[in-house]
């Protein structure tokens, strides 16, 4: 049974930083690309970042490029999202997802976590 469990979300002031973690189990983690997506109230889910199975390739949404960094530790079956210079518009539920393909399209992902809330106050 595949499980993805996110952690690290909380209330933070604008300009602050957070690091989200996503711990995976039940799959061969090193064979999966990992993505982060977010969904704000009343909005559709949107792509944030993706990292390839080896960590050698990453891709970001324009809205977070230069502020967020995705990384992974295959020995710990964990993917991270370092978020700096946070803005109120970054407020959302952040979810990690796993898929064998390297994609920014949410419909391509087979496995999803339950999400963690990030709230950025102005």
N, C-alpha and C positions, 0 to 999 in steps of 0.2 A: 504494500500500500504506500503510494507516494504521499509524502507530506512536505509542505513548504510552510515554514513558520517565520513570520516577520517579527521584528522587535525594534525598539529604538525611537518610535514616534512619540512626540510630546508637544507641549506648548512652548514656543520659543519666540523671542522678539525679532522683529525685522532686523536683518543684518547679521543675525546669529548663525550658528552651524549645528548640524545634527549628523549623526551617522546611523543609517538604518542597516540592519542585518537580516539575512534570510537564510535560515538553516534548512537544508534539504535532507530527506531520508527516503529510503525505499526506491531509489534509482541510482544508476551509475552516474554520479554527478558530473564527472569529468567528460562525459559524452554529450552533455547538454549545454546549449547556449542558454543564458539566463537574462531575463529582461525585467525591468522595473516599469510599472505603469502607475498612473494615478487617476483618481476620479474625485472631482469636487462636487459638492451638492448641486443638483440640477444640471450637471454637465455630463457629457459622455466621457468614458474612459479614454485617456490619452497616453501615448507612448512617452517614456522619459529617457530610458537608456537601455542598451543591450551590450552584452559581452560574450565573446565567442567561448567555445568550450575550453580552449587553452588560455584564455585571457589575452591573447595576442591582438585581438581586434575589438574595438569598442565603437559605439555610435550613439549620438545624443540628439535629442530634440533641440531645435534651435533655441527654445525658451530656457533651456538649462545649460546650454553649452558654455563652458568657461567657469561655471559655478558648481556643477555637480560632477562627481567622479565615480564611475562604477569600477569595482574590482572584485576579485574572487580568490578564494583559497581552496583549492581542490582537496588538499589534505584534511581540511575541516568541513568540507561539503557546505561551504557558506559563501554567499555573495553579499557584497556591501554596496551601499550608496552613500557616499560622503557628500553632504549638501552644505555649501557655504553661501554667504551673502543672501540668505533667505529673504524672500519677499512675501507679503500677504497673499499674493496670487499663487504662491506655492502651496497654500493650504488645501489639503486633500487627504483621502485615504490612499496610501501607497501600497501596492501589491507587487510581489515578485512572481515570476512565471518561468517555466522551463519548457524548452522545446529542442528537438534535435536540429532544427534549422535556425539560422541566424537571421532574425527578422524583427522589424519594428511593428509588424501587424499583429494585433492582439488575437485575431482569429486563428493564427497559426500555432498558438501555444496550447499545449495539452494539459499542463498542470499549473495550478494557481494556489497561492496562499490566501489567507483570509483577510490580510491587509492590516496596516497599522496607521493610526491617525496622526497626521502632522498638522499642527495649527500654528500659523505665523501671525503674531499680533503686530499692529502698526504702532 
